[in-house]
Amino acid sequence: MDRRTPATGSNLHPVTASAAQPAPVLQQPEALGQFDYVNTTVVPLRAEHLERHRIVAYNKNSNMSWAFDLLRTQVLQTMEENGWRTLAITSPTPEAGKTVLAINLAMSIAHHTTKTALLVDFDLRRPRVGSSLGLPMGKALNEYLNNQAGLEEVLVNPTLPRFVVLPTREPVPLSTEVLSSPKVNNLIHDLRERYESRICIFDLPPLLSSDDAITVLPKFDCVLLVVANGNNSKKEIEDCLYHLATANLIGAVLNKAEAQTRSYY
């Protein structure tokens, strides 16, 4: 994918719960033993909840995970070539499916044996990562920002090896000011530098809905734009490209496109 040009070849079609193959509650303690989650809350995922929210990449047997695996390979190749480790995901407007894509991409990266994935919910006006995964979120980014909890207290491992989530439980007041604060800047730096093999994915607000995403975008190595087929106009996409002119745009994903019949080849 070109760094400055949307990747027309990275098209993801919408996923539905009915198409995903059923899977039991995800609990893999024997695999978790390979990683240090002593200070991280471990929460089991419920397969039926994930399927309802179109989270399919957790199940490697799903016939829809190939799309996210393909996107993962393209994204990782570009990031590795440039030494990038923080990826922001945004969209022109709400309902483009950016959060669903961010979760599935992070899970696909976690399945990659040489990388770990950290997913952070930075859509402070409309956080959805935690609820989409079905996390209890007793403590979340809200408490960290209010100095009521340390970072180790708000990170969650959803019983998937190499996958950690930093959820946001409820909307954060004065979100633009918070995202431009030194505390958030230090958080991004800490998450990026703590583990060299970690890919940090940040689910940002839509670009055209507020100035939140524009405020925080310069802090990330690169950005991926999610465009909803039939929902986003040419003008909206052009406006996004204008705002992303100085960012390392690694590509655009056409979401909610018609599914194509695929054979092995």
WOURHU-V601005 format. One record per pair of residues at least 12 apart in sequence whose C-alpha atoms are under 10 Angstrom apart, sorted by the first residue. I is the first residue (numbers start at 1). J is the second residue. If there is no record, write none. Layout:
I|J + I|J
//
This chain:
1|74 + 1|75 + 1|77 + 1|78 + 1|249 + 1|250 + 1|251 + 1|252 + 2|78 + 2|248 + 2|249 + 2|250 + 2|251 + 2|252 + 3|78 + 3|79 + 3|222 + 3|223 + 3|224 + 3|247 + 3|248 + 3|249 + 3|250 + 3|251 + 4|241 + 4|244 + 4|245 + 4|246 + 4|247 + 4|248 + 4|249 + 4|250 + 4|251 + 4|252 + 5|241 + 5|248 + 5|249 + 5|250 + 5|251 + 5|252 + 6|224 + 6|225 + 6|226 + 6|227 + 6|237 + 6|241 + 6|249 + 6|250 + 6|251 + 6|252 + 6|253 + 6|254 + 7|74 + 7|224 + 7|225 + 7|249 + 7|250 + 7|251 + 7|252 + 7|253 + 7|254 + 8|251 + 8|252 + 8|253 + 8|254 + 9|71 + 9|251 + 9|252 + 9|253 + 9|254 + 10|67 + 10|68 + 10|70 + 10|71 + 10|74 + 10|251 + 10|252 + 10|253 + 10|254 + 10|255 + 11|67 + 11|68 + 11|70 + 11|71 + 11|226 + 11|227 + 11|229 + 11|252 + 11|253 + 11|254 + 11|255 + 11|256 + 11|257 + 11|258 + 11|259 + 12|64 + 12|66 + 12|67 + 12|68 + 12|70 + 12|71 + 12|101 + 12|226 + 12|227 + 12|228 + 12|229 + 12|253 + 12|254 + 12|255 + 12|256 + 12|257 + 12|258 + 12|259 + 12|260 + 13|64 + 13|67 + 13|228 + 13|229 + 13|253 + 13|254 + 13|255 + 13|256 + 13|257 + 13|258 + 13|259 + 13|260 + 14|54 + 14|64 + 14|97 + 14|100 + 14|101 + 14|228 + 14|229 + 14|254 + 14|255 + 14|256 + 14|257 + 14|258 + 14|259 + 15|51 + 15|53 + 15|54 + 15|55 + 15|56 + 15|64 + 15|65 + 15|100 + 15|255 + 15|256 + 15|257 + 15|259 + 16|51 + 16|52 + 16|53 + 16|54 + 16|55 + 16|56 + 16|64 + 17|48 + 17|49 + 17|50 + 17|51 + 17|52 + 17|53 + 17|54 + 17|55 + 17|56 + 18|51 + 18|52 + 18|54 + 19|51 + 19|54 + 19|56 + 19|62 + 19|63 + 19|64 + 20|47 + 20|48 + 20|50 + 20|51 + 20|52 + 20|54 + 20|55 + 20|56 + 20|57 + 20|59 + 20|61 + 20|62 + 20|63 + 20|64 + 20|65 + 21|47 + 21|51 + 21|56 + 21|59 + 21|60 + 21|61 + 21|62 + 21|63 + 21|64 + 22|47 + 22|48 + 22|51 + 22|56 + 22|59 + 22|61 + 22|62 + 23|46 + 23|47 + 23|48 + 23|50 + 23|51 + 23|58 + 23|59 + 23|60 + 23|61 + 23|62 + 24|45 + 24|46 + 24|47 + 24|48 + 24|59 + 25|44 + 25|45 + 25|46 + 25|47 + 25|48 + 25|49 + 25|159 + 26|43 + 26|44 + 26|45 + 26|46 + 26|47 + 26|58 + 26|59 + 26|158 + 26|159 + 26|160 + 27|42 + 27|43 + 27|44 + 27|45 + 27|46 + 27|158 + 27|159 + 27|160 + 27|161 + 28|44 + 28|158 + 28|159 + 28|160 + 28|161 + 29|42 + 29|159 + 29|160 + 29|161 + 30|161 + 31|159 + 31|160 + 31|161 + 31|162 + 32|157 + 32|159 + 32|160 + 32|161 + 32|162 + 33|161 + 34|161 + 34|162 + 35|161 + 35|162 + 36|162 + 37|152 + 37|155 + 37|156 + 37|157 + 37|159 + 37|161 + 37|162 + 37|164 + 38|152 + 39|151 + 39|152 + 39|153 + 39|154 + 39|155 + 39|156 + 40|151 + 40|152 + 40|153 + 40|154 + 40|155 + 40|156 + 40|157 + 40|158 + 40|164 + 40|165 + 41|137 + 41|139 + 41|152 + 41|153 + 41|154 + 41|155 + 41|156 + 41|157 + 41|158 + 41|159 + 41|164 + 41|165 + 42|135 + 42|155 + 42|156 + 42|157 + 42|158 + 42|159 + 42|160 + 42|164 + 43|134 + 43|135 + 43|136 + 43|137 + 43|156 + 43|157 + 43|158 + 43|159 + 43|160 + 44|133 + 44|134 + 44|135 + 44|157 + 44|158 + 44|159 + 44|160 + 45|58 + 45|133 + 45|134 + 45|135 + 45|157 + 45|158 + 45|159 + 45|160 + 46|133 + 46|134 + 46|135 + 46|158 + 47|59 + 47|133 + 47|134 + 49|131 + 49|132 + 49|133 + 49|134 + 50|131 + 50|132 + 50|133 + 50|134 + 51|132 + 51|133 + 52|132 + 53|100 + 53|131 + 53|132 + 53|133 + 53|134 + 54|97 + 54|100 + 54|101 + 54|103 + 54|104 + 54|132 + 54|133 + 55|99 + 55|100 + 55|101 + 55|102 + 55|103 + 55|104 + 55|105 + 55|107 + 55|132 + 55|133 + 56|68 + 56|100 + 56|101 + 56|103 + 56|104 + 56|105 + 56|107 + 56|108 + 57|69 + 57|101 + 57|103 + 57|104 + 57|105 + 57|106 + 57|107 + 57|108 + 57|109 + 57|110 + 57|111 + 58|103 + 58|104 + 58|105 + 58|106 + 58|107 + 58|108 + 58|110 + 58|111 + 58|160 + 59|107 + 59|108 + 59|111 + 60|107 + 60|108 + 60|111 + 65|104 + 65|105 + 65|107 + 65|108 + 66|108 + 67|104 + 67|105 + 67|108 + 68|101 + 68|102 + 68|103 + 68|104 + 68|105 + 68|106 + 68|107 + 68|108 + 68|109 + 69|104 + 69|105 + 69|107 + 69|108 + 69|109 + 69|111 + 69|112 + 70|105 + 70|108 + 71|101 + 71|105 + 71|108 + 71|109 + 71|253 + 72|104 + 72|105 + 72|106 + 72|107 + 72|108 + 72|109 + 72|110 + 72|112 + 73|105 + 73|108 + 73|109 + 73|112 + 74|250 + 74|251 + 75|87 + 75|105 + 75|109 + 75|222 + 75|224 + 75|250 + 75|251 + 76|109 + 76|115 + 76|199 + 78|222 + 78|250 + 78|251 + 79|199 + 79|221 + 79|222 + 79|250 + 82|221 + 82|222 + 83|221 + 84|192 + 84|199 + 84|200 + 84|220 + 84|221 + 84|222 + 84|248 + 85|117 + 85|191 + 85|192 + 85|193 + 85|195 + 85|196 + 85|197 + 85|198 + 85|199 + 85|200 + 85|201 + 85|220 + 85|221 + 85|222 + 86|118 + 86|188 + 86|189 + 86|191 + 86|192 + 86|193 + 86|198 + 86|199 + 86|200 + 86|201 + 86|202 + 86|219 + 86|220 + 86|221 + 86|222 + 86|223 + 87|102 + 87|119 + 87|199 + 87|200 + 87|201 + 87|202 + 87|203 + 87|217 + 87|219 + 87|220 + 87|221 + 87|222 + 87|223 + 87|224 + 87|248 + 87|249 + 87|250 + 88|102 + 88|120 + 88|122 + 88|200 + 88|201 + 88|202 + 88|203 + 88|204 + 88|205 + 88|213 + 88|216 + 88|217 + 88|218 + 88|219 + 88|220 + 88|221 + 88|222 + 88|223 + 88|224 + 88|225 + 88|249 + 89|101 + 89|102 + 89|122 + 89|201 + 89|202 + 89|203 + 89|204 + 89|205 + 89|206 + 89|213 + 89|217 + 89|222 + 89|223 + 89|224 + 89|225 + 89|226 + 89|252 + 90|102 + 90|123 + 90|202 + 90|203 + 90|204 + 90|205 + 90|206 + 90|207 + 90|208 + 90|213 + 90|217 + 90|223 + 90|224 + 90|225 + 90|226 + 90|227 + 90|240 + 90|252 + 91|203 + 91|204 + 91|205 + 91|206 + 91|207 + 91|208 + 91|209 + 91|213 + 91|224 + 91|225 + 91|226 + 91|227 + 91|228 + 91|232 + 91|236 + 91|237 + 91|240 + 91|252 + 91|253 + 92|205 + 92|206 + 92|207 + 92|208 + 92|209 + 92|225 + 92|226 + 92|227 + 92|228 + 92|231 + 92|232 + 92|233 + 92|236 + 92|237 + 92|238 + 92|239 + 92|240 + 92|241 + 93|205 + 93|206 + 93|207 + 93|208 + 93|209 + 93|210 + 93|226 + 93|227 + 93|228 + 93|231 + 93|232 + 93|236 + 93|237 + 93|240 + 94|126 + 94|205 + 94|206 + 94|207 + 94|208 + 94|209 + 94|228 + 94|231 + 94|232 + 95|206 + 95|227 + 95|228 + 95|231 + 95|232 + 96|206 + 96|225 + 96|226 + 96|227 + 96|228 + 96|229 + 96|230 + 96|231 + 96|232 + 96|254 + 96|255 + 96|256 + 97|226 + 97|227 + 97|228 + 97|255 + 97|256 + 98|203 + 98|204 + 98|205 + 98|206 + 98|224 + 98|225 + 98|226 + 98|227 + 98|228 + 98|253 + 98|255 + 99|121 + 99|123 + 99|127 + 99|128 + 99|129 + 99|132 + 99|202 + 99|203 + 99|204 + 99|205 + 99|226 + 100|128 + 100|129 + 100|132 + 100|133 + 100|203 + 101|203 + 101|226 + 101|253 + 101|255 + 102|119 + 102|120 + 102|121 + 102|129 + 102|201 + 102|202 + 102|203 + 102|204 + 102|224 + 102|226 + 103|118 + 103|119 + 103|120 + 103|121 + 103|129 + 103|130 + 103|132 + 103|133 + 103|165 + 103|201 + 103|202 + 103|203 + 105|117 + 105|119 + 105|201 + 106|118 + 106|119 + 106|162 + 106|163 + 106|164 + 106|165 + 106|199 + 106|200 + 106|201 + 106|202 + 107|119 + 107|160 + 107|161 + 107|162 + 107|163 + 107|164 + 108|163 + 109|162 + 109|163 + 109|198 + 109|199 + 110|160 + 110|161 + 110|162 + 110|163 + 110|164 + 110|198 + 110|199 + 111|160 + 111|161 + 111|162 + 111|163 + 112|162 + 113|161 + 113|162 + 114|162 + 114|197 + 114|198 + 115|162 + 115|163 + 115|195 + 115|196 + 115|197 + 115|198 + 115|199 + 116|161 + 116|162 + 116|163 + 116|164 + 116|195 + 116|196 + 116|197 + 116|198 + 116|199 + 116|200 + 117|161 + 117|162 + 117|163 + 117|164 + 117|165 + 117|197 + 117|198 + 117|199 + 117|200 + 117|201 + 118|155 + 118|156 + 118|157 + 118|162 + 118|163 + 118|164 + 118|165 + 118|166 + 118|191 + 118|192 + 118|198 + 118|199 + 118|200 + 118|201 + 118|202 + 119|155 + 119|156 + 119|163 + 119|164 + 119|165 + 119|166 + 119|167 + 119|199 + 119|200 + 119|201 + 119|202 + 119|203 + 120|141 + 120|155 + 120|164 + 120|165 + 120|166 + 120|167 + 120|168 + 120|188 + 120|191 + 120|200 + 120|201 + 120|202 + 120|203 + 120|204 + 121|140 + 121|141 + 121|165 + 121|166 + 121|167 + 121|168 + 121|169 + 121|201 + 121|202 + 121|203 + 121|204 + 121|205 + 122|141 + 122|166 + 122|167 + 122|168 + 122|172 + 122|175 + 122|179 + 122|184 + 122|201 + 122|202 + 122|203 + 122|204 + 122|205 + 122|212 + 122|213 + 122|216 + 123|167 + 123|168 + 123|170 + 123|171 + 123|172 + 123|175 + 123|179 + 123|202 + 123|203 + 123|204 + 123|205 + 123|206 + 123|212 + 123|213 + 124|141 + 124|142 + 124|168 + 124|169 + 124|170 + 124|171 + 124|172 + 124|173 + 124|174 + 124|175 + 124|176 + 124|178 + 124|179 + 124|203 + 124|204 + 124|205 + 124|212 + 125|168 + 125|170 + 125|171 + 125|172 + 125|173 + 125|174 + 125|175 + 125|176 + 125|204 + 125|205 + 125|210 + 125|212 + 126|168 + 126|169 + 126|170 + 126|171 + 126|172 + 126|204 + 126|205 + 127|167 + 127|168 + 127|169 + 127|170 + 127|171 + 127|172 + 127|203 + 127|204 + 127|205 + 128|167 + 128|168 + 128|169 + 128|170 + 128|171 + 128|203 + 129|165 + 129|166 + 129|167 + 129|168 + 129|169 + 129|203 + 130|156 + 130|165 + 130|166 + 130|167 + 130|168 + 130|169 + 130|170 + 131|167 + 131|168 + 131|169 + 133|158 + 133|165 + 133|167 + 134|158 + 135|156 + 135|157 + 135|158 + 135|165 + 135|167 + 135|169 + 136|156 + 136|167 + 136|169 + 137|154 + 137|155 + 137|156 + 137|166 + 137|167 + 137|168 + 137|169 + 137|170 + 138|153 + 138|154 + 138|169 + 139|153 + 139|154 + 139|155 + 139|156 + 139|166 + 139|167 + 139|168 + 139|169 + 140|153 + 140|154 + 140|155 + 140|156 + 140|165 + 140|166 + 140|167 + 140|168 + 140|169 + 140|170 + 141|153 + 141|154 + 141|155 + 141|166 + 141|167 + 141|168 + 141|169 + 141|170 + 141|172 + 142|154 + 142|167 + 142|168 + 142|169 + 142|170 + 142|171 + 142|172 + 143|168 + 143|169 + 144|168 + 144|183 + 144|184 + 144|187 + 145|172 + 145|178 + 145|183 + 145|184 + 145|187 + 147|183 + 151|166 + 151|187 + 151|190 + 151|191 + 152|166 + 153|166 + 154|166 + 154|167 + 154|168 + 155|167 + 162|198 + 163|198 + 163|199 + 164|200 + 165|200 + 165|201 + 166|202 + 174|212 + 175|210 + 175|211 + 175|212 + 176|210 + 176|211 + 176|212 + 176|213 + 176|214 + 176|215 + 176|216 + 177|212 + 177|215 + 177|216 + 178|212 + 178|215 + 178|216 + 179|212 + 179|213 + 179|214 + 179|215 + 179|216 + 179|217 + 180|212 + 180|214 + 180|215 + 180|216 + 180|217 + 180|219 + 181|216 + 184|216 + 184|219 + 185|216 + 185|219 + 185|220 + 188|200 + 188|202 + 188|219 + 188|220 + 189|219 + 189|220 + 192|220 + 192|221 + 200|220 + 200|221 + 201|220 + 201|222 + 201|223 + 202|220 + 202|223 + 204|216 + 204|217 + 204|223 + 206|225 + 206|226 + 206|240 + 207|225 + 207|236 + 207|237 + 207|239 + 207|240 + 207|241 + 207|243 + 207|244 + 208|236 + 208|237 + 208|239 + 208|240 + 208|243 + 213|243 + 214|240 + 214|243 + 214|244 + 217|243 + 217|244 + 217|246 + 217|247 + 217|248 + 218|244 + 218|246 + 218|247 + 218|248 + 219|247 + 220|247 + 220|248 + 221|247 + 221|248 + 221|249 + 221|250 + 222|247 + 222|248 + 222|249 + 222|250 + 222|251 + 223|244 + 223|247 + 223|248 + 223|249 + 223|250 + 223|251 + 223|252 + 224|248 + 224|249 + 224|250 + 224|251 + 224|252 + 224|253 + 225|237 + 225|240 + 225|241 + 225|244 + 225|249 + 225|250 + 225|251 + 225|252 + 225|253 + 225|254 + 226|251 + 226|252 + 226|253 + 226|254 + 226|255 + 226|256 + 227|252 + 227|253 + 227|254 + 227|255 + 227|256 + 227|257 + 228|253 + 228|254 + 228|255 + 228|256 + 228|257 + 229|253 + 229|254 + 229|255 + 229|256 + 229|257 + 229|258 + 230|254 + 230|255 + 230|256 + 230|257 + 231|255 + 231|256 + 237|252
//
